[in-house]
C-alpha cells in the first residue's frame, strides 16, 4: 500500500495547484487581487539503512505543499474617474472596519458611499482614516470612518470688510455721495446688509455712517440703525491721509440668535494703502469684499497623494474632509487572506504600522483609480498545463501500481 501513497500525494498536490491556478484565473478581474503561488517540498521516508559506503539509503515518499505565497507586486492602475475610488501606488494597505469592529487591510480601493455618506468597500466595510475638524486634519486622532456625504462647511463670521470707492471732489459741502452696500455674515451664516453713506463736511473732508436694517437687531427701532461712523481726510491729490473719529463697526444683539456683538474692522484700508479716493470723477463703489461666509453644502471631493480628501463647497472654500490612513507591515508574505480582498496580520507579518501616505516607506494614494489584479494570464495557463500533466502522470502511476498489485495477487492464487 505504501506504493500508492507516493502518487496519491502527487495527485493531491497537483489538485491543489490546479485549484490555486483556477482561483487566480477566477480573480483576474478582481481589483486589488494578488496572485498566489504554491511551493512544494519532497517527503523522504525515515530509514536507518546504509550502503557499503555508509551513505543513507532513503526512498522518496511523495510531495506536499509547503507554503502558499502571494505576489504583492503592484497591479496596473485603472482610471475610473470616480471620486470615491482610490489606489495605493507603492507599499501599503487601506484600513477597513467590519460591522463587528474588526480591522482588515486591503489593496482594493473600489470604494463607494453608504446612505450615511461614509466611504465603504463593496462588502460594506468602512474605510478608516484621520478625521478633520473645520477643515483641519489631526493625524494624532483615533482612526474613524471617513465621511464624504451630507457634509456642510461651517459659517464664518465676518471680521473685516473692504470698500474700493471714489468720492466726487466737486460735491458741494453738505451734500452726500452715492452710498456703498455689501453683505456681512454672522456666526450662523446669516447675511446682514451694511449701507455706507458719505457726506461732505468741508473741502477734502467727508464723514461716513454705516447702517444695518433695524429688523436684524433685537429691539431695533426704525428702518435702520447706525453701527459705525467716522471722518475721512484727503490731501490735495485726492489721496486718503487719515481717518478720525472712527467708531468700530459693531452690530449689537442679533435677532437670529447668532453670537454678538458682530465686530468688524475696515472698510477703507490704511493711509499707507487706502482703498478710497477723492477725485473729480463721479462718486462710485467699484468693489466691496468681506471675509465672512455663509455655510455651504459639499459639491465634489478629490483625494490628494497624501490621502487628504478635499471637498469643494457651494459657498466657495475647499476644506479637508479627512485623510485616508495607510498601513504597512514588516513582512507582507506573513499576512493571512480572509476573503473579500482582505488580509489579517499575524506573528509572521508583524503588527500594522499606521500612518500618512507617502511617509515611512508607504506609497501614495491615487484618487479616481483602482489597482487591478496582478494575475498574468499567460503565466497561469503555463502553470495550468504543468499541473494537469502532473496530475495525469500521478494518475498513471496509480494505475500502474494497481496493475502490479493485481498481477501479484494473481500469482498467489
PATOR-926507 format. One line per field, with one value per residue (C-alpha): residue number from 1; x, y, z; residue in one letter. Coordinates in nm, 2 decimals. Each point is the difference from the previous one (the first is absolute). Layout:
% PATOR-926507
num c(NUM / ...)
X c(X / ...)
Y c(Y / ...)
Z c(Z / ...)
residuo c(a / ...)
//
This chain:
% PATOR-926507
num c(1 / 2 / 3 / 4 / 5 / 6 / 7 / 8 / 9 / 10 / 11 / 12 / 13 / 14 / 15 / 16 / 17 / 18 / 19 / 20 / 21 / 22 / 23 / 24 / 25 / 26 / 27 / 28 / 29 / 30 / 31 / 32 / 33 / 34 / 35 / 36 / 37 / 38 / 39 / 40 / 41 / 42 / 43 / 44 / 45 / 46 / 47 / 48 / 49 / 50 / 51 / 52 / 53 / 54 / 55 / 56 / 57 / 58 / 59 / 60 / 61 / 62 / 63 / 64 / 65 / 66 / 67 / 68 / 69 / 70 / 71 / 72 / 73 / 74 / 75 / 76 / 77 / 78 / 79 / 80 / 81 / 82 / 83 / 84 / 85 / 86 / 87 / 88 / 89 / 90 / 91 / 92 / 93 / 94 / 95 / 96 / 97 / 98 / 99 / 100 / 101 / 102 / 103 / 104 / 105 / 106 / 107 / 108 / 109 / 110 / 111 / 112 / 113 / 114 / 115 / 116 / 117 / 118 / 119 / 120 / 121 / 122 / 123 / 124 / 125 / 126 / 127 / 128 / 129 / 130 / 131 / 132 / 133 / 134 / 135 / 136 / 137 / 138 / 139 / 140 / 141 / 142 / 143 / 144 / 145 / 146 / 147 / 148 / 149 / 150 / 151 / 152 / 153 / 154 / 155 / 156 / 157 / 158 / 159 / 160 / 161 / 162 / 163 / 164 / 165 / 166 / 167 / 168 / 169 / 170 / 171 / 172 / 173 / 174 / 175 / 176 / 177 / 178 / 179 / 180 / 181 / 182 / 183 / 184 / 185 / 186 / 187 / 188 / 189 / 190 / 191 / 192 / 193 / 194 / 195 / 196 / 197 / 198 / 199 / 200 / 201 / 202 / 203 / 204 / 205 / 206 / 207 / 208 / 209 / 210 / 211 / 212 / 213 / 214 / 215 / 216 / 217 / 218 / 219 / 220 / 221 / 222 / 223 / 224 / 225 / 226 / 227 / 228 / 229 / 230 / 231 / 232 / 233 / 234 / 235 / 236 / 237 / 238 / 239 / 240 / 241 / 242 / 243 / 244 / 245 / 246 / 247 / 248 / 249 / 250 / 251 / 252 / 253 / 254 / 255 / 256 / 257 / 258 / 259 / 260 / 261 / 262 / 263 / 264 / 265 / 266 / 267 / 268 / 269 / 270 / 271 / 272 / 273 / 274 / 275 / 276 / 277 / 278 / 279 / 280 / 281 / 282 / 283 / 284 / 285 / 286 / 287 / 288 / 289 / 290 / 291 / 292 / 293 / 294 / 295 / 296 / 297 / 298 / 299 / 300 / 301 / 302 / 303 / 304 / 305 / 306 / 307 / 308 / 309 / 310 / 311 / 312 / 313 / 314 / 315 / 316 / 317 / 318 / 319 / 320 / 321 / 322 / 323 / 324 / 325 / 326 / 327 / 328 / 329 / 330 / 331 / 332 / 333 / 334 / 335 / 336 / 337 / 338 / 339 / 340 / 341 / 342 / 343 / 344 / 345 / 346 / 347 / 348 / 349 / 350 / 351 / 352 / 353 / 354 / 355 / 356 / 357 / 358 / 359 / 360 / 361 / 362 / 363 / 364 / 365 / 366 / 367 / 368 / 369 / 370 / 371 / 372 / 373 / 374 / 375 / 376 / 377 / 378 / 379 / 380 / 381 / 382 / 383 / 384 / 385 / 386 / 387 / 388 / 389 / 390 / 391 / 392 / 393 / 394 / 395 / 396 / 397 / 398 / 399 / 400 / 401 / 402 / 403 / 404 / 405 / 406 / 407 / 408 / 409 / 410 / 411 / 412 / 413)
X c(0.00 / 0.29 / 0.05 / -0.33 / 0.08 / 0.26 / -0.21 / -0.30 / 0.21 / 0.08 / -0.37 / -0.09 / 0.28 / -0.09 / -0.36 / 0.09 / 0.21 / -0.30 / -0.22 / 0.25 / 0.04 / -0.38 / -0.04 / 0.25 / -0.18 / -0.34 / 0.13 / 0.17 / -0.25 / -0.01 / 0.13 / 0.30 / 0.03 / 0.35 / 0.11 / 0.07 / 0.26 / 0.05 / 0.34 / 0.05 / 0.25 / 0.09 / -0.07 / 0.27 / -0.05 / 0.20 / 0.23 / 0.31 / 0.13 / 0.34 / 0.20 / 0.35 / 0.14 / -0.21 / -0.22 / -0.37 / -0.25 / -0.31 / -0.30 / -0.22 / -0.35 / -0.17 / -0.07 / -0.19 / -0.09 / 0.25 / -0.13 / -0.23 / 0.15 / -0.17 / 0.16 / -0.04 / 0.14 / -0.22 / -0.26 / -0.08 / -0.20 / -0.33 / -0.14 / -0.37 / -0.05 / -0.23 / 0.09 / -0.04 / 0.23 / 0.36 / 0.32 / 0.33 / 0.30 / 0.28 / 0.00 / -0.29 / -0.36 / -0.33 / -0.15 / -0.36 / -0.24 / -0.27 / -0.33 / 0.15 / 0.28 / 0.28 / 0.25 / 0.11 / 0.26 / -0.05 / 0.15 / -0.34 / -0.11 / -0.34 / -0.17 / -0.35 / -0.22 / -0.28 / -0.32 / 0.18 / 0.26 / 0.29 / 0.25 / -0.05 / 0.13 / -0.23 / -0.06 / -0.10 / 0.31 / 0.08 / 0.32 / 0.20 / 0.21 / 0.08 / -0.30 / 0.00 / -0.16 / -0.08 / 0.23 / 0.30 / 0.11 / 0.15 / 0.23 / 0.03 / -0.37 / -0.16 / -0.09 / -0.36 / -0.23 / 0.05 / -0.30 / -0.04 / -0.38 / -0.25 / 0.29 / -0.04 / 0.28 / -0.05 / -0.10 / 0.28 / -0.10 / 0.13 / 0.28 / 0.13 / -0.16 / 0.15 / -0.15 / 0.17 / -0.16 / 0.04 / -0.17 / -0.06 / 0.21 / -0.25 / -0.27 / -0.13 / 0.06 / -0.30 / -0.10 / 0.03 / 0.17 / -0.14 / 0.00 / 0.18 / -0.17 / 0.13 / -0.10 / 0.17 / -0.06 / -0.06 / 0.12 / -0.31 / 0.07 / -0.30 / 0.07 / -0.04 / 0.00 / 0.23 / -0.06 / 0.28 / -0.11 / 0.24 / -0.06 / 0.25 / 0.06 / 0.28 / 0.26 / 0.18 / -0.20 / -0.29 / -0.19 / -0.14 / -0.26 / -0.06 / -0.35 / -0.18 / -0.37 / -0.15 / -0.19 / 0.33 / 0.05 / -0.19 / -0.21 / 0.10 / -0.19 / -0.08 / 0.11 / 0.38 / 0.24 / 0.35 / 0.27 / 0.31 / 0.12 / 0.30 / 0.18 / 0.21 / 0.27 / 0.16 / 0.29 / 0.01 / 0.07 / -0.31 / 0.19 / -0.13 / 0.23 / -0.18 / -0.32 / -0.11 / -0.29 / -0.04 / -0.26 / 0.07 / -0.28 / -0.18 / -0.34 / -0.17 / -0.21 / -0.12 / -0.36 / 0.09 / 0.19 / 0.35 / 0.29 / 0.01 / 0.11 / 0.13 / 0.31 / 0.15 / 0.32 / 0.03 / -0.10 / 0.23 / 0.35 / 0.27 / 0.17 / 0.29 / -0.22 / -0.34 / -0.29 / -0.20 / 0.09 / -0.15 / 0.03 / -0.21 / -0.15 / -0.35 / -0.05 / -0.02 / 0.09 / 0.20 / 0.04 / -0.11 / 0.14 / -0.04 / 0.18 / -0.32 / -0.18 / -0.34 / -0.01 / 0.03 / -0.08 / 0.26 / 0.00 / 0.30 / 0.31 / 0.34 / 0.27 / 0.35 / 0.32 / 0.04 / -0.35 / -0.16 / -0.36 / -0.07 / -0.36 / -0.13 / -0.30 / -0.28 / 0.12 / 0.34 / 0.27 / 0.18 / 0.04 / 0.15 / -0.27 / 0.25 / 0.31 / 0.03 / 0.23 / 0.24 / 0.15 / 0.32 / 0.15 / 0.35 / -0.08 / -0.29 / 0.03 / -0.10 / -0.34 / -0.30 / -0.26 / -0.35 / -0.21 / -0.16 / 0.36 / 0.07 / 0.30 / 0.07 / 0.34 / 0.16 / 0.33 / 0.17 / -0.11 / 0.05 / -0.25 / -0.14 / 0.20 / -0.26 / 0.08 / -0.03 / 0.04 / 0.34 / 0.18 / 0.19 / 0.03 / -0.37 / -0.13 / -0.21 / -0.37 / -0.13 / -0.35 / -0.25 / 0.19 / -0.01 / 0.28 / -0.07 / 0.08 / 0.37 / -0.09 / 0.18 / -0.22 / 0.29 / 0.19 / -0.31 / -0.08 / 0.36 / -0.04 / -0.33 / 0.15 / 0.28 / -0.25 / -0.22 / 0.29 / 0.12 / -0.35 / -0.01 / 0.34 / -0.08 / -0.33 / 0.19 / 0.23 / -0.29 / -0.14 / 0.34 / 0.03 / -0.35 / 0.09 / 0.31 / -0.21 / -0.26 / 0.28 / 0.15 / -0.33 / -0.06 / 0.34 / -0.10 / -0.32)
Y c(0.00 / 0.23 / 0.00 / 0.17 / 0.28 / 0.16 / 0.06 / 0.09 / 0.28 / 0.11 / 0.00 / 0.20 / 0.26 / 0.03 / 0.04 / 0.28 / 0.16 / -0.02 / 0.16 / 0.28 / 0.07 / -0.01 / 0.24 / 0.24 / -0.01 / 0.04 / 0.33 / 0.14 / 0.29 / 0.04 / 0.34 / -0.02 / -0.38 / -0.14 / -0.31 / -0.31 / -0.26 / -0.34 / -0.13 / -0.37 / -0.21 / -0.37 / -0.26 / -0.25 / -0.32 / -0.02 / -0.30 / -0.11 / -0.23 / 0.10 / -0.13 / -0.13 / 0.35 / 0.09 / 0.23 / -0.01 / -0.18 / 0.21 / -0.04 / 0.29 / -0.02 / 0.27 / 0.37 / 0.26 / 0.37 / 0.18 / 0.35 / 0.24 / 0.33 / 0.31 / 0.23 / 0.35 / 0.17 / 0.30 / -0.06 / 0.25 / 0.31 / 0.04 / 0.35 / -0.01 / 0.37 / -0.09 / 0.23 / -0.26 / -0.25 / -0.01 / -0.20 / -0.02 / 0.06 / -0.18 / -0.18 / -0.01 / -0.10 / 0.18 / -0.06 / -0.10 / -0.09 / -0.26 / 0.00 / -0.19 / 0.27 / -0.22 / 0.19 / -0.16 / 0.11 / 0.01 / 0.13 / 0.02 / 0.36 / -0.02 / 0.19 / 0.14 / 0.18 / -0.12 / 0.18 / 0.17 / 0.15 / -0.22 / -0.17 / -0.37 / -0.31 / -0.20 / -0.24 / 0.29 / 0.04 / 0.36 / 0.17 / 0.15 / 0.31 / 0.31 / 0.24 / 0.37 / 0.27 / 0.32 / -0.10 / -0.09 / -0.36 / -0.14 / -0.30 / -0.07 / -0.06 / -0.35 / -0.15 / 0.06 / -0.08 / 0.26 / 0.22 / 0.15 / 0.04 / 0.23 / 0.23 / 0.37 / 0.26 / 0.22 / 0.36 / 0.25 / 0.32 / 0.32 / 0.18 / 0.23 / 0.18 / 0.19 / 0.27 / 0.14 / 0.32 / 0.36 / 0.31 / 0.29 / 0.29 / 0.24 / -0.09 / 0.30 / 0.02 / -0.15 / -0.22 / -0.38 / -0.24 / -0.33 / -0.25 / -0.34 / -0.32 / -0.35 / -0.31 / -0.14 / -0.33 / -0.08 / -0.32 / -0.18 / 0.09 / 0.24 / 0.30 / 0.36 / 0.29 / 0.29 / 0.34 / 0.26 / 0.36 / 0.29 / 0.38 / 0.27 / 0.23 / 0.21 / 0.02 / -0.34 / -0.12 / -0.25 / -0.18 / -0.34 / -0.21 / -0.37 / -0.13 / -0.34 / -0.07 / 0.03 / -0.32 / -0.19 / 0.12 / -0.10 / 0.30 / 0.20 / 0.32 / 0.16 / -0.11 / 0.00 / 0.03 / 0.16 / -0.25 / 0.20 / 0.34 / 0.22 / 0.27 / -0.03 / 0.25 / 0.04 / 0.20 / 0.23 / -0.30 / -0.18 / -0.26 / -0.11 / 0.14 / -0.10 / -0.12 / 0.16 / -0.03 / -0.36 / -0.21 / -0.37 / -0.18 / -0.20 / -0.16 / -0.05 / -0.29 / -0.18 / -0.11 / -0.34 / -0.10 / 0.00 / 0.09 / 0.38 / 0.26 / -0.05 / 0.22 / 0.09 / 0.19 / 0.21 / 0.11 / 0.24 / -0.15 / 0.21 / 0.33 / -0.19 / -0.23 / 0.18 / -0.14 / 0.32 / 0.32 / 0.34 / 0.12 / 0.19 / -0.32 / -0.11 / -0.15 / -0.38 / -0.32 / -0.24 / -0.29 / -0.12 / -0.30 / -0.19 / -0.29 / -0.16 / -0.30 / -0.16 / -0.37 / -0.21 / -0.35 / -0.24 / -0.02 / -0.21 / -0.15 / -0.12 / -0.21 / 0.14 / -0.22 / 0.02 / -0.14 / 0.33 / 0.02 / 0.36 / 0.11 / 0.29 / 0.18 / 0.22 / 0.30 / 0.00 / -0.16 / -0.33 / -0.17 / -0.33 / -0.26 / -0.25 / -0.20 / -0.36 / -0.20 / -0.25 / -0.31 / -0.18 / -0.32 / -0.14 / -0.31 / 0.01 / -0.37 / -0.07 / 0.15 / -0.24 / 0.04 / -0.01 / 0.06 / 0.31 / 0.12 / 0.04 / -0.10 / -0.05 / 0.03 / -0.27 / -0.06 / -0.07 / 0.33 / 0.22 / 0.26 / 0.27 / 0.33 / 0.26 / 0.35 / 0.25 / -0.09 / 0.09 / -0.03 / -0.28 / -0.20 / 0.01 / 0.05 / 0.30 / 0.00 / 0.05 / 0.13 / -0.10 / -0.33 / -0.36 / -0.25 / -0.30 / -0.36 / -0.09 / -0.35 / -0.06 / -0.23 / -0.14 / -0.10 / -0.16 / -0.20 / -0.13 / -0.11 / -0.15 / -0.22 / -0.12 / -0.08 / -0.19 / -0.21 / -0.06 / -0.12 / -0.23 / -0.14 / -0.08 / -0.15 / -0.23 / -0.10 / -0.11 / -0.20 / -0.17 / -0.08 / -0.14 / -0.23 / -0.12 / -0.07 / -0.19 / -0.21 / -0.08 / -0.11 / -0.22 / -0.17 / -0.08 / -0.15)
Z c(0.00 / 0.05 / -0.38 / -0.03 / 0.25 / -0.21 / -0.32 / 0.22 / 0.16 / -0.36 / -0.09 / 0.31 / -0.07 / -0.37 / 0.09 / 0.25 / -0.28 / -0.23 / 0.26 / 0.06 / -0.37 / -0.05 / 0.29 / -0.16 / -0.33 / 0.16 / 0.16 / -0.30 / 0.00 / 0.38 / 0.10 / 0.23 / -0.02 / 0.04 / -0.19 / 0.22 / -0.06 / 0.17 / 0.10 / 0.02 / 0.21 / -0.03 / 0.27 / 0.10 / 0.19 / 0.32 / -0.04 / 0.19 / -0.28 / -0.15 / -0.30 / 0.00 / 0.00 / 0.31 / -0.20 / 0.11 / -0.23 / -0.02 / -0.22 / -0.10 / 0.15 / -0.21 / 0.00 / 0.21 / -0.01 / 0.22 / -0.04 / -0.18 / -0.09 / -0.14 / -0.26 / 0.15 / -0.31 / -0.09 / -0.26 / -0.28 / 0.10 / -0.18 / -0.02 / 0.09 / 0.05 / 0.30 / 0.29 / 0.26 / -0.17 / 0.12 / -0.06 / 0.18 / -0.21 / 0.19 / 0.33 / 0.24 / 0.06 / 0.06 / 0.34 / 0.02 / 0.29 / -0.01 / 0.19 / 0.28 / 0.05 / -0.15 / -0.20 / -0.34 / -0.25 / -0.37 / -0.33 / -0.17 / -0.02 / -0.18 / 0.28 / -0.02 / 0.25 / 0.22 / 0.09 / 0.28 / -0.24 / 0.13 / -0.23 / -0.01 / -0.18 / -0.23 / 0.30 / 0.23 / 0.21 / 0.10 / -0.13 / 0.30 / 0.01 / 0.20 / 0.06 / -0.08 / 0.21 / -0.18 / -0.28 / 0.21 / 0.02 / 0.31 / -0.07 / 0.37 / 0.04 / 0.02 / -0.33 / -0.10 / -0.30 / -0.27 / -0.08 / -0.35 / -0.02 / 0.17 / 0.10 / 0.04 / 0.05 / 0.31 / -0.03 / 0.06 / 0.17 / -0.17 / 0.17 / -0.27 / -0.30 / -0.28 / -0.22 / -0.31 / -0.10 / -0.12 / 0.14 / -0.24 / 0.10 / -0.17 / 0.25 / 0.18 / 0.38 / 0.17 / -0.28 / -0.01 / -0.24 / -0.13 / 0.29 / 0.00 / 0.09 / 0.09 / 0.19 / 0.31 / 0.18 / 0.36 / 0.18 / -0.13 / -0.36 / -0.02 / -0.23 / 0.12 / -0.24 / 0.09 / -0.16 / 0.01 / -0.07 / -0.06 / 0.07 / -0.09 / 0.30 / -0.13 / -0.28 / 0.00 / 0.30 / 0.01 / 0.27 / -0.05 / 0.18 / 0.00 / 0.05 / 0.02 / -0.03 / 0.35 / -0.06 / 0.03 / 0.36 / 0.31 / 0.10 / -0.30 / -0.06 / -0.33 / -0.34 / 0.05 / 0.29 / -0.01 / 0.10 / -0.10 / -0.11 / -0.05 / -0.20 / -0.32 / -0.07 / -0.34 / -0.13 / -0.30 / -0.23 / 0.12 / 0.20 / 0.34 / 0.26 / 0.32 / 0.16 / 0.32 / 0.25 / -0.12 / 0.18 / -0.05 / -0.19 / 0.26 / -0.05 / 0.34 / 0.10 / -0.31 / -0.04 / -0.14 / 0.32 / -0.15 / 0.21 / 0.05 / -0.01 / -0.35 / -0.01 / -0.34 / -0.10 / -0.31 / -0.24 / -0.19 / 0.05 / 0.16 / -0.08 / -0.14 / -0.21 / -0.04 / -0.20 / -0.03 / -0.19 / -0.06 / -0.36 / -0.24 / -0.14 / 0.09 / 0.34 / -0.03 / 0.17 / -0.21 / 0.24 / 0.34 / 0.18 / 0.32 / 0.16 / 0.13 / -0.15 / 0.02 / 0.06 / -0.31 / -0.13 / -0.14 / -0.38 / -0.09 / 0.16 / -0.11 / 0.16 / 0.03 / -0.02 / 0.38 / 0.04 / 0.09 / -0.12 / -0.11 / -0.04 / -0.21 / 0.15 / -0.15 / 0.21 / -0.17 / 0.23 / -0.04 / 0.33 / 0.11 / 0.09 / 0.14 / -0.09 / -0.11 / 0.23 / -0.15 / 0.18 / -0.07 / 0.13 / 0.05 / -0.20 / -0.24 / -0.07 / 0.35 / -0.05 / 0.01 / -0.27 / 0.15 / -0.32 / -0.15 / -0.10 / 0.37 / 0.20 / 0.37 / 0.17 / 0.22 / 0.16 / -0.33 / -0.15 / 0.30 / 0.12 / -0.22 / 0.00 / -0.08 / -0.12 / -0.28 / -0.37 / -0.14 / 0.33 / 0.17 / -0.32 / -0.07 / -0.35 / -0.12 / -0.06 / -0.35 / -0.01 / -0.27 / -0.07 / 0.11 / 0.00 / -0.23 / 0.07 / -0.06 / -0.14 / -0.33 / -0.22 / -0.20 / 0.31 / 0.15 / -0.31 / 0.00 / 0.36 / -0.08 / -0.27 / 0.23 / 0.28 / -0.24 / -0.13 / 0.36 / 0.09 / -0.30 / 0.07 / 0.36 / -0.10 / -0.25 / 0.28 / 0.21 / -0.29 / -0.04 / 0.37 / -0.02 / -0.29 / 0.18 / 0.31 / -0.20 / -0.17 / 0.34 / 0.14 / -0.31 / 0.06 / 0.35 / -0.11)
residuo c(x / x / x / x / x / x / x / x / x / x / x / x / x / x / x / x / x / x / x / x / x / x / x / x / x / x / x / x / x / x / x / x / x / x / x / x / x / x / x / x / x / x / x / x / x / x / x / x / x / x / x / x / x / x / x / x / x / x / x / x / x / x / x / x / x / x / x / x / x / x / x / x / x / x / x / x / x / x / x / x / x / x / x / x / x / x / x / x / x / x / x / x / x / x / x / x / x / x / x / x / x / x / x / x / x / x / x / x / x / x / x / x / x / x / x / x / x / x / x / x / x / x / x / x / x / x / x / x / x / x / x / x / x / x / x / x / x / x / x / x / x / x / x / x / x / x / x / x / x / x / x / x / x / x / x / x / x / x / x / x / x / x / x / x / x / x / x / x / x / x / x / x / x / x / x / x / x / x / x / x / x / x / x / x / x / x / x / x / x / x / x / x / x / x / x / x / x / x / x / x / x / x / x / x / x / x / x / x / x / x / x / x / x / x / x / x / x / x / x / x / x / x / x / x / x / x / x / x / x / x / x / x / x / x / x / x / x / x / x / x / x / x / x / x / x / x / x / x / x / x / x / x / x / x / x / x / x / x / x / x / x / x / x / x / x / x / x / x / x / x / x / x / x / x / x / x / x / x / x / x / x / x / x / x / x / x / x / x / x / x / x / x / x / x / x / x / x / x / x / x / x / x / x / x / x / x / x / x / x / x / x / x / x / x / x / x / x / x / x / x / x / x / x / x / x / x / x / x / x / x / x / x / x / x / x / x / x / x / x / x / x / x / x / x / x / x / x / x / x / x / x / x / x / x / x / x / x / x / x / x / x / x / x / x / x / x / x / x / x / x / x / x / x / x / x / x / x / x / x / x / x / x / x / x / x / x / x / x / x / x / x / x / x / x / x / x / x / x / x / x / x / x / x / x / x / x / x / x / x / x / x / x / x)
//
